[in-house]
């Protein structure tokens, strides 16, 4: 995994998300309740951990469960769904999101692993007497992590959202990704590989991967692209977008923070491909 720091000038934080759904505290008594149904049993992973989730809640969000719980199937009769190949931690994140969303229980900067300097390199560094050479030695405070396990968890959850056919969950993960990149002020080269294999051709999630490359990639990122394991569809979309921008003379680099601070809430949500509402509007919340 390659993470690239995106520097910016410090400035007052501004959110361009001005059209969030208004929080509703008073609702009609006839409003459908996600908790009015009986729980179903979901058995997850090799350890066969058991979850009890309200049927209406999970069926309204996941097309996979909506279909699996039809009475024509065994699962619809037994009200038990087995997911032996699903990771328990990822599924717990999903269930927590169902009940407490829109927020996701991810730990910020989770297990970030930084490059290490071997003893011989440290010895050589100690022998350098000039200030210039000393400044070349990075400290953990300003290093870019070589591995960020939060991205690994994010990728696994995104694949789970695709498996469960839950567009709202995937859109929520996209919001988490943009928040992470903005707050960490860095992007990951792995993002196109996370998105493209499990998203449709017209997905706004793919557009996000392309826009990140066009807007915030450094020169070095483009030079490394031929050697990187990027999906061929991503490279084709990137060339098309770059060609269009080059012809119009609009090709400027910006920081991750500055780019995302002005992005509207649903710019990169897949729900816009249909007539469904944003998960934020469904849950009537401000974030």
DAJODA-V662840 format. One record per helix or strand of 2 or more residues. SS is the DSSP state (H for helix, E for strand). FROM is the first residue (numbers start at 1). LEN is the number of residues. If there is no record, write none. Layout:
ss:SS from:FROM len:LEN
ss:SS from:FROM len:LEN
This chain:
ss:E from:3 len:3
ss:E from:39 len:6
ss:E from:49 len:6
ss:H from:55 len:7
ss:H from:63 len:6
ss:H from:74 len:5
ss:E from:80 len:4
ss:H from:88 len:13
ss:E from:112 len:2
ss:H from:119 len:9
ss:H from:131 len:5
ss:E from:147 len:2
ss:H from:149 len:15
ss:H from:167 len:18
ss:E from:186 len:3
ss:H from:191 len:8
ss:H from:204 len:13
ss:H from:219 len:7
ss:H from:232 len:17
ss:H from:256 len:5
ss:H from:270 len:4
ss:H from:279 len:4
